[in-house]
Amino acid sequence: MDPESFKQHVRILPLEEGRHARSQYIETFIDIESDWYREKIAVLSPCSDGYCYQGYLWDCLKSHKVIRQEQFVERIANRGLVFVMWDIHSHDKIPIEHYWKFGKSDVLELPGNLLVRNLHNLPDDLYVFDSSYSWTFISTHEDDGVDRLYVAA
């Protein structure tokens, strides 16, 4: 599906609802006491396109296990409605043309099967979860021969 068609099939959470979802996600899954979080994420840096953080949330997960790409896709495809978000990075850090098809701080709601068919329309580092905040699946940009797809509970 092309990016414009995809956008027609997802719900972008309103600003306050998106902020709440992101905040709840961080509270649930991220070790906010870690040095990494305090130095690379909690402190926003001025960039040419607004304030952004420098790290990745997946670097400070409270707990996780690594899963394969196939497991990631299979488990998400079988979910109902899911939320998806990504790290708030700058165009300065990721200068790939047409990389940002949504706002950097957007949180989307969509069916899991639609998400897995349209991963190409989203940034590389994705955080997928639902309204229960009892699980998350994370896909990262790392490409060192090891699948870096995480599940945390």
Contacts in CASP RR format, 6 or more apart in sequence:
PFRMAT RR
TARGET T0000
AUTHOR 0000-0000-0000
METHOD contacts of the structure
MODEL  1
MDPESFKQHVRILPLEEGRHARSQYIETFIDIESDWYREKIAVLSPCSDG
YCYQGYLWDCLKSHKVIRQEQFVERIANRGLVFVMWDIHSHDKIPIEHYW
KFGKSDVLELPGNLLVRNLHNLPDDLYVFDSSYSWTFISTHEDDGVDRLY
VAA
1 9 0 8 1.000
1 117 0 8 1.000
1 118 0 8 1.000
1 121 0 8 1.000
3 98 0 8 1.000
3 101 0 8 1.000
3 121 0 8 1.000
6 101 0 8 1.000
6 118 0 8 1.000
6 121 0 8 1.000
7 101 0 8 1.000
7 102 0 8 1.000
9 110 0 8 1.000
9 114 0 8 1.000
10 108 0 8 1.000
10 109 0 8 1.000
10 110 0 8 1.000
10 114 0 8 1.000
11 108 0 8 1.000
11 109 0 8 1.000
11 110 0 8 1.000
12 102 0 8 1.000
12 106 0 8 1.000
12 107 0 8 1.000
12 108 0 8 1.000
13 21 0 8 1.000
13 83 0 8 1.000
13 106 0 8 1.000
13 107 0 8 1.000
13 108 0 8 1.000
13 109 0 8 1.000
17 107 0 8 1.000
18 105 0 8 1.000
18 106 0 8 1.000
18 107 0 8 1.000
19 105 0 8 1.000
21 83 0 8 1.000
21 85 0 8 1.000
21 107 0 8 1.000
22 85 0 8 1.000
22 105 0 8 1.000
22 107 0 8 1.000
24 133 0 8 1.000
25 83 0 8 1.000
25 85 0 8 1.000
25 127 0 8 1.000
25 129 0 8 1.000
25 133 0 8 1.000
25 136 0 8 1.000
26 32 0 8 1.000
26 57 0 8 1.000
28 133 0 8 1.000
28 136 0 8 1.000
29 57 0 8 1.000
29 61 0 8 1.000
29 62 0 8 1.000
29 129 0 8 1.000
29 133 0 8 1.000
29 136 0 8 1.000
29 152 0 8 1.000
30 37 0 8 1.000
30 41 0 8 1.000
30 57 0 8 1.000
30 60 0 8 1.000
30 61 0 8 1.000
30 62 0 8 1.000
31 37 0 8 1.000
31 60 0 8 1.000
31 61 0 8 1.000
31 62 0 8 1.000
32 38 0 8 1.000
32 42 0 8 1.000
32 60 0 8 1.000
34 60 0 8 1.000
36 55 0 8 1.000
36 59 0 8 1.000
36 60 0 8 1.000
37 60 0 8 1.000
40 53 0 8 1.000
40 54 0 8 1.000
40 55 0 8 1.000
40 56 0 8 1.000
40 59 0 8 1.000
41 53 0 8 1.000
41 54 0 8 1.000
41 55 0 8 1.000
41 57 0 8 1.000
41 60 0 8 1.000
42 53 0 8 1.000
43 53 0 8 1.000
44 51 0 8 1.000
44 52 0 8 1.000
44 53 0 8 1.000
44 88 0 8 1.000
45 51 0 8 1.000
45 52 0 8 1.000
45 53 0 8 1.000
45 54 0 8 1.000
45 90 0 8 1.000
47 90 0 8 1.000
47 91 0 8 1.000
47 92 0 8 1.000
47 93 0 8 1.000
48 90 0 8 1.000
48 91 0 8 1.000
48 92 0 8 1.000
49 90 0 8 1.000
49 91 0 8 1.000
49 92 0 8 1.000
49 104 0 8 1.000
50 90 0 8 1.000
52 88 0 8 1.000
52 89 0 8 1.000
52 90 0 8 1.000
52 93 0 8 1.000
52 104 0 8 1.000
53 87 0 8 1.000
53 88 0 8 1.000
53 89 0 8 1.000
54 89 0 8 1.000
54 93 0 8 1.000
55 87 0 8 1.000
55 89 0 8 1.000
56 87 0 8 1.000
56 125 0 8 1.000
56 140 0 8 1.000
57 87 0 8 1.000
57 127 0 8 1.000
57 138 0 8 1.000
58 64 0 8 1.000
58 125 0 8 1.000
58 127 0 8 1.000
58 138 0 8 1.000
58 140 0 8 1.000
58 148 0 8 1.000
58 150 0 8 1.000
61 138 0 8 1.000
61 150 0 8 1.000
61 152 0 8 1.000
62 152 0 8 1.000
63 152 0 8 1.000
63 153 0 8 1.000
64 138 0 8 1.000
64 150 0 8 1.000
64 151 0 8 1.000
64 152 0 8 1.000
65 150 0 8 1.000
65 151 0 8 1.000
65 152 0 8 1.000
66 146 0 8 1.000
66 147 0 8 1.000
66 148 0 8 1.000
66 149 0 8 1.000
66 150 0 8 1.000
67 75 0 8 1.000
67 137 0 8 1.000
67 147 0 8 1.000
67 149 0 8 1.000
67 150 0 8 1.000
67 151 0 8 1.000
68 147 0 8 1.000
68 149 0 8 1.000
69 147 0 8 1.000
69 149 0 8 1.000
71 149 0 8 1.000
71 151 0 8 1.000
72 137 0 8 1.000
72 139 0 8 1.000
72 149 0 8 1.000
73 116 0 8 1.000
75 137 0 8 1.000
75 151 0 8 1.000
76 82 0 8 1.000
76 112 0 8 1.000
76 115 0 8 1.000
76 116 0 8 1.000
76 128 0 8 1.000
76 137 0 8 1.000
77 112 0 8 1.000
77 113 0 8 1.000
77 115 0 8 1.000
77 116 0 8 1.000
78 112 0 8 1.000
78 113 0 8 1.000
79 111 0 8 1.000
79 112 0 8 1.000
79 130 0 8 1.000
80 111 0 8 1.000
80 112 0 8 1.000
80 113 0 8 1.000
80 130 0 8 1.000
81 109 0 8 1.000
81 110 0 8 1.000
81 111 0 8 1.000
81 112 0 8 1.000
81 130 0 8 1.000
81 131 0 8 1.000
82 109 0 8 1.000
82 110 0 8 1.000
82 111 0 8 1.000
82 112 0 8 1.000
82 115 0 8 1.000
82 128 0 8 1.000
82 129 0 8 1.000
82 130 0 8 1.000
83 107 0 8 1.000
83 108 0 8 1.000
83 109 0 8 1.000
83 128 0 8 1.000
83 129 0 8 1.000
83 130 0 8 1.000
83 131 0 8 1.000
84 107 0 8 1.000
84 108 0 8 1.000
84 110 0 8 1.000
84 115 0 8 1.000
84 122 0 8 1.000
84 126 0 8 1.000
84 127 0 8 1.000
84 128 0 8 1.000
85 106 0 8 1.000
85 107 0 8 1.000
85 108 0 8 1.000
85 126 0 8 1.000
85 127 0 8 1.000
86 104 0 8 1.000
86 122 0 8 1.000
86 123 0 8 1.000
86 125 0 8 1.000
86 126 0 8 1.000
86 127 0 8 1.000
87 123 0 8 1.000
87 125 0 8 1.000
88 104 0 8 1.000
88 105 0 8 1.000
89 104 0 8 1.000
90 104 0 8 1.000
91 99 0 8 1.000
91 100 0 8 1.000
94 100 0 8 1.000
94 123 0 8 1.000
99 123 0 8 1.000
100 123 0 8 1.000
101 121 0 8 1.000
101 122 0 8 1.000
102 108 0 8 1.000
102 122 0 8 1.000
112 128 0 8 1.000
115 128 0 8 1.000
119 126 0 8 1.000
119 139 0 8 1.000
124 139 0 8 1.000
124 140 0 8 1.000
124 141 0 8 1.000
125 138 0 8 1.000
125 139 0 8 1.000
125 140 0 8 1.000
125 141 0 8 1.000
126 138 0 8 1.000
126 139 0 8 1.000
127 136 0 8 1.000
127 138 0 8 1.000
128 136 0 8 1.000
128 137 0 8 1.000
128 138 0 8 1.000
128 139 0 8 1.000
129 135 0 8 1.000
129 136 0 8 1.000
129 137 0 8 1.000
134 153 0 8 1.000
135 151 0 8 1.000
135 152 0 8 1.000
135 153 0 8 1.000
136 150 0 8 1.000
136 151 0 8 1.000
136 152 0 8 1.000
136 153 0 8 1.000
137 149 0 8 1.000
137 150 0 8 1.000
137 151 0 8 1.000
138 149 0 8 1.000
138 150 0 8 1.000
138 151 0 8 1.000
138 152 0 8 1.000
139 148 0 8 1.000
139 149 0 8 1.000
140 148 0 8 1.000
140 149 0 8 1.000
140 150 0 8 1.000
142 148 0 8 1.000
END
